[in-house]
Amino acid sequence: MALSRTPRNKVTPPLKGSFPLDHDGECKDRMRDYMECLKKTSQNSRACREESRQYLACRMEKDLMTKEPLDTLGFKDLKPLPSENQPQNKS
C-alpha cells in the first residue's frame, strides 16, 4: 500500500526574529509582575499593558531583544518610561 504525502504549509520565522531566553533571570521580576497581573485579570492582557511594557523595556535594556521605541510596540498612548527620555548610545 503506497502512502500519499500531503504537502505541508511552509514554516516562516516570526517577523521580529528570535531572541535569547533570559537564562540569568535578569528580567524575572518584571515577567512575574506581568504574569501576576494576567492571573488577577483573568488573562486580560489589555489590563496589563504597563507590566508588559516594563518587561519589554527590561529585555531591551539587558540586550535580550532588539532595542526599538516602545511606541512601535503598541505603547504609544502610555506615558514614557524614564529610560525612554535618555538619548540612546549609537555604536
N, C-alpha and C positions, 0 to 999 in steps of 0.2 A: 504494500500500500504506500503510495507516494504522499509525502507531506507537502502541503502547499505553504508557501511563505507569504505572509501578509506584509505589505510594505509598512514600515514604521514611520511615525512622524519624525521629522528632522529635529534634533535637540539643539536649541540655541542657548548660549550663555546669557546670564542676566545683563540688562542694559548697563548697570553700574559696574559690572565685573565682580570678581570675588574679592574678599577682604579677609585678612588674618583673624583668627579667633583670638579672644582675649585670654590666652593661657595664663598670664600672670595676674589676672583679676584686677587690672588697672581701673576698669570702669564697672566693677562688680556692684558697688553700692548704687550707682545710677541705674544699672539694669534691674536691681532688686526693687528700687523705688518705682520703676515703671511697671514691673510685674505685680507689685502690691497694688498699685493704682488700678491695673486691669482687673485684678481679683475683686477689689472693692466696688468697681463699677460694672460688674457682670460683663467683662470683656469689651467695654465701650472705649475704643481707642481714642475717639474724639475728646473724651473727658480727660484723657491722659496725655494730651499734646505737650504740655510743659515738661513732663517727665521724659517723654520721648525726645524732645529737643535737647534736654540736658544730657541724656545718654548719647545721642549722636554727636553733640559738641565734645563730650569727653573722648569719644572714639577718634574724632578728628585731631584733638589736642595731643593724643597719645600715638598718633600715626597708625591707627588701626583701620582707618579708611581714608579715602582721598578727601583733602580739605576742599570745601566749597561753601559758598554762602548758604546759611540756613534758610534764607528766603527761597532759594531754588528747591529746597526740600519740603516746601509747603508750610513754612512757619513765618511767612511774611507779615501776618496780622498780629503776631506776638511781639512784645517789647524786646529790643535787642539784649542779648546777654552782655555782661561786662567785657568778656573776651572778644566779642564781635566789634567793639568800638576801638580796639587796638589795631594799629597798622600791622599787616602781615609781612613777615620777612620773605623776601624773594631771593632764592638761592640761584 
